[in-house]
Amino acid sequence: MYSYYMLHKPRGLITANTDERHPTVMDLFPEDMRTTHFAVGRLDKDTEGLLLITDDGALTHKLLSPESKVSKTYFFWAEGTLDEGKLGELLDGVKIFRNREDKTAPAKIEILEHGTVGEIKEPIDYDLSRVGTRRLLRPAVSGLITITEGKKHQVKRMVRYAGAKVIYLKRLSMATLKLDPALPKGSYRPLTDGEISSLREIAAEIKP
């Protein structure tokens, strides 16, 4: 029987089973799981939020295949302002890599809040104590972005394309799986039967 866990990844950990220099997400799990289980996809070291941890290789392969087009939604805070025209381009796909001609798949973006860097508070843990006064007055914007790919630093690059720099990023969902708001950072729990069934249904619909 396979096992499935929802992890609320904190910042500061890399998504890997082992690493000689940095702590990994699997360090949060019992030692006997660190060679049998793995993360489905990855989050950057400074990104937090939802990670699926499992030993089900077939499901993982399905969910990560280019044909899957599994949606992933992120919450972000970005320093700067977002150009409306560039945001519109992101909805259709843009080139975000200098040496590649392919475009990103269409994305969905919802702007939530405008303010300044100094006004950023919960729900993020962003240390403003070392930020200079001028930077505290710079504009900041929060929002949700949904993509169906997993290119390197994709969300950060897309937001940068629109004119702002991501300073906080959190994954809220992947496919039908949503981050449990009651799950503390650095903690994990087994998936419910319903969550597992939903993921398996999606995987069954993905053509090999």
N, C-alpha and C positions, 0 to 999 in steps of 0.2 A: 504494500500500500504506500502510495506517495503521500507526502505531507506538504502543506502550504502555509506560509506565514506572511502576515502583513507587518512590515517594519516601518517605523517612523524614523527615517534616517536623520540624524543631526548633522550639522556642518562639522567639517574637520576630519571626516572619515572618507577614505576612497572606496569605490565600489570594486572590490576584489576579494578573493578568498585569502590570499596572503600577500604580504609586501614587506621587504626588508627594512624600509625606512619609515613607513607611515602606518598608523592604525587603520584597520579596514572594517567594513560593516559586519563581516563575519566574526570579528572579535567580540561582538555583542552576544554571540550565540555560544552554546556549550561546545567544548573542544571537539567532541565526536561528530558534530554537524559541519565542521569547517571544511571537511574534505568530501562530504556527500551532498551538501546543499550549495546553492549558488543564487545570485541575484538575476532576475529576469530584466535585462537591460542594465543601464547604469545611470548614476547621477554624479555630477561633478563634485569634487571635494567640498566646495563652498555652497553646494545646493542641498537643501533638505527636503523631507517629505516622503511620499509613498515609494516603497520598494517591495516587490514581491519576491520572496525567498522560497525556493522549492528544490526538490530533487527530481522533479518530473521533466526530463529532457525533451520529450516529445511535445509537451505543452509549450515549453520555452521556445523551442524551434518554431512552432506555429506562430506564437505571438510576436516573435522578433523577425519573422520573414518579411522581405520587402513587399510581398503580396498582401500582407495582413491588413495594412492601413489602420492599425489599432490607434485610437485617439488617446492622447495624453494631454491633460490640462494642467497648467502651471499658474500660480499666483506670483506676481512680481512687483517689486518697487524699483523704479529706475530714476536716476538722476538726470535732469534735463527735461526737455519738452519733446513731444512726439509730433512729427509732421503729418497732418491729415492726409495729404496726398500719398506719402510713403506708406502710411497705414493701409490705405486702399490698395496699394500694390501688393502688400503682404497677403491680402485676401485672395489674390490670384496666383501668387508665387513669384519669387524674385531670385536673382543671383546673389548669393551672400559669400561665395568663395572666389577669390581672385583668379585662380587657375582652373576653374571648372565652369563649364558652359551650362550645366543643368540648373534648373530652377528648383526652389523648394515647392512642395505640394501646397495647395491652398490652405490657409490657416484661418482660424476664427479669433478675433480679438475684441475684448470688452474693456473699456476704460472705466475704472471704478472711482478713483479719487485724484484730485490735484492738490498740491500743497508745496511745501518746501522741505528740504532735507532735514532741517531742524524740527519739523513737525512730525516726522515719522515716529510712530510709537508701536504699540501692539497692533497686530498679532506677531510682530517680528522682534527678534532680539538683535537690534542693530546698535552697536556701541558708538555713540556720538561724542564721547568724552574727548576723543583725539581729533575731532573734526574742527577745522578752523572756522572763525566767525563768518567769513565770506562764503565758505561752502555751505554752511548751515542755512544761508539765505537763498541758495540756488533752488530753482524749481525742481519738483519731484512729482512723479506720477505712478499710480498703481493700476494694476489691471489683471485680467485673465487672458491667457493665450492657449489655444488648443491646436496641436499639430498631430500629424499622422506619420511622422518620420522620426529618426533618431540620429541625425547628423551631429558631428562634434560641435559642442557649444551652440547648437542651432538657435535656441530661444534667445540667448544673449546676442548672437549675431543679427537676428531679425530685429530685435529692439534697437540695437545700435544702428542698423540700416535706417530705421525710422527716426533717428536723431537723439536717442538717449542711451545711457549706460546702466545696465542692470546692476544693482547693488544688493539685491536680495531676491532669491528664487526658491520656490517651494512647489514640488509636484503634489497635486491634489488628487489626481485620478489617473488610471490607466485602464482602457476598455471599460468594463462595468464595475471595476474595483475602485472604491473611493476610500481615501484616507479616513480612518475612524477619528473623529474629533476628540474622543475621550482617550486616545492612545498617546501617552507622553513621548516626547522626543527621546530617542535612544531605546525605546521599548518595542516589543513585538507581541503579536498574538496569533493563534491559529486562525485561518480563514473559516468562516461558517460554511455549512453545507451549501447554503444558497449562493454564497460568493463563489465557491468552487464550481458549482453547476453552471453558473452564468459564464465563467471563463471557459469551461469546457464546451459550452454551446457555441461560443464565438470561435474557438479553435476548430471545431468541427466544420464550420462554414468556410474556413479558409482553404482555398485550393492549394494543393502541393505544388 
